[in-house]
Amino acid sequence: MPSFVDRAPITARAGNGGNGCVSFHREKFVQNGGPDGGDGGRGGDVVLLADANMHTLLDFRFRAKYAAENGQDGASGRRLGKSGGELVIKVPVGTVVREKESGAVVADMYENGRRKVLLRGGRGGWGNSHFATPTRQAPNFAKPGGKCAPREFILELKTIADVGLVGFPNVGKSTLLSRVTAAKPKIADYHFTTLTPNLGICSHRGTDFVLADIPGIVEGASEGVGLGLDFLRHVERTRLLVHVIDASGIEGRIPTEDWETLNREMEKYGNLSQKPQIIAANKCDLPDAEEGLRMLRETIEGAEIYPISAATGQGIDRLLDAVTNALASLPQSEPFAEEELLPDALAGRSGYEVTVEDGVFVVSGPGAEQLINSVNFDDEESVAWFHRTMRRAGIIDSLRELGAKDGSTVSMDGMEFDFID
């Protein structure tokens, strides 16, 4: 298994709220103690934490399911249940979290130490002391804690760098990175020597910036050819691209075609070709480089092309001057816009659905299950509260619209009872 992983699915669930308690005060010489059931504790949150000491999502290949601690049930004497502890999930800086179902970005962990509450724990249920009224002095029911459903997410690691080196395989990006930074990437004379992004800090004339060597992109990368999608996602955050082209054509490629092909792939992926670019014509110390350089200048009109040799250092200072001048006028990269993750009740994981099956009116959904669990059917007041809750939730109206009449059979979470309008 590769040690660098930049995409991983996970399933997370916030803690359930504790149930409220049904209890009545009992004390010597006190004949009719009132209700004193305490509330349940709140479930634990699931929290993301950006950690600069992590550089890969490999850990999530070994553990993909996460659940926060549940809240404890309430107790007699109005004692509150203990709240569940939060679950902190550490992720590398630059991790973007998407909800699997909708694809929406719900978290962008773009800076070290950033915390983001991904899922909030369920609320604790009320004890029966909350339901006492002047006319209902001994409520024999309580409210269960809020239940939290598992949610699925996709983690994507997108490299955070000021400048990205892009180009076809074996054009000299890694050699250039090793020339201008202290990074020591693997360098060899074959394609796809670099399989993961390499980062280095470049210092030039008093300016420091982070430089990323993005693995070689091939034709069809935007459609997933080779490892294209894995590579292109690391270009998204860069402020400036240095497009490294083999001007010598030593491997039989045509420099102008490399330029056009790579920009076409970046355009298809998401308008990456609109990012500011500087063109570095590499391998100018080799034969035929002059011809390749001439072709590039004729084809790419108005663009400044910097002839360099990463192997010998030729033209590197002039290229870095252009990079630092461009960065001085470019804004910092903006984090991805985050969308609010819908709570269970609004994401189709709660609420009610009313259907008719073989003449039986079926009320289903997690909300129905929670409502049934709230009722003590041996207690008349609890049943009355159940009926009022069904009316407030619109269930009575839905049953009536589907043709339910007094005496019709209603099934809810496996329990059947007669409909009373």
Buried (B, 14 or more C-beta within 10 A) or exposed (E): EEEEBBEBEBEBBBBBBBBBBBBBBEEEEEEEEEBBBBBBBBBBBBBBBBBEEBBBBBBBEEEBEBBBBBBBBBBBEBBBBBBBBBBBBBBBBBBBBBBEEEEBBBBBBBEBEBEBBBBBBBBBBBBBBBBBEEEBEBBBBBBBBBBBBEBEBBBBBBBBBBBBBBBBBBBBBBBBBBBBBEBEBEBEEEEEBBBBBBBBBBEBEEBEBBBBBBBBBBBEBBEEEBBBBBBBBBBBBBBBBBBBBBBBBBEEBBBBBBBEBBBBBBEBBEEBBEBEBBBBBBBBBBEEBEEBBEBBBEBBEEEEBBBBBBBEEBBBEEBBBBBBEBBEEEEEBEBBEBBEBBBBEEBEBBBBEBEEEEEEBBBBBBBBBBBBBBBBEEBEBBBEBBEEBBEEBEBBEBBBEEEBEEEBBBBBBEEEEEBEE
